[in-house]
Amino acid sequence: MNTPGTILRIPQITKRQWLRLLTHVFLIFGCFIMVFPLIWLVSSAFKPGNEIFQREFSLIGSRLTVQNFIDGWNINPTYYFGHFMMNTFLMVGSVVIGTIASSFVTAYAFARLQFKGRKPLFAFMLSTMMLPAQVTLIPKYLTFTAFGWINSYLPFIVPAFCATQSFHIYLLVQFVRGIPKELDSAAKIDGCDCFSIAFRIIAPLSKPAMFSVGIFTFMWTWDDYLNQLIYISSVDKFTVSLFLRSLMDITSSVAWGPLLACSLISLVPIIVMFFLAQPYFVQGIATSGLKG
């Protein structure tokens, strides 16, 4: 109860608090813009086809249906949607394994071994990260054509085993450099050679960085529509990206319901992979950035 003469003081918001409030509003708005397409995709995948593009916008249709998923799974008269998923897993899995293995071996050589020209080679390797991927499209296509690799997964798998990803090598180099060299010395005293040190000591300690490389490679290869379009032409070898694009036939009406349902299914492996490996991913990125 206020006594006579008491003045009520309204707390004033400082400039710093205003700035923080505006920052949070901006971040929430930006997050909504980024997440809304995914929300719309999930909503539309469970709507009847005639309600997806209706004027009165609604996230929830008149009824929820899984018919879009059934139609999308069987939309190709020759192959189920699962066939294209398996093609993608086969290609992406091989690329992930090859990239992790080759990048680790190369990173270990740069971080631990002493050989002539190591620093110039490392600098040259880093410089390739500034080279646009489009510059090498035609040379690579001509090379793979000469090898007879077109319309196969070899243009993706073989380069992965040849340490062609400079960013991943750099990430692993930074991580390996942060591992104490005393472990190498102790292993040499026990009779280990450089191969034993690399695969028995350094590799197990580098798992966080390897998980980061694996996640990056999985996501980038899964979404690499352009290169898949260039090198793969047979329907039986189509990946998910190529199959989804084939559903958008300009000569006939597009079955948007099954298309959106299949698109949603294609996102599930990436989302599951990210959340399962997120602790290793964050640890690998943070540690690689702190150590040099």
Secondary structure as UniProt FT lines:
FT   TURN            4..5
FT   HELIX           15..45
FT   HELIX           49..51
FT   TURN            52..53
FT   HELIX           67..73
FT   HELIX           81..112
FT   TURN            116..117
FT   HELIX           118..127
FT   HELIX           128..130
FT   HELIX           133..136
FT   HELIX           137..147
FT   TURN            150..151
FT   HELIX           154..160
FT   TURN            161..163
FT   HELIX           166..177
FT   HELIX           182..189
FT   TURN            190..191
FT   HELIX           194..196
FT   HELIX           197..202
FT   HELIX           203..205
FT   HELIX           207..222
FT   HELIX           225..231
FT   HELIX           235..237
FT   HELIX           240..246
FT   TURN            250..251
FT   HELIX           256..290
//
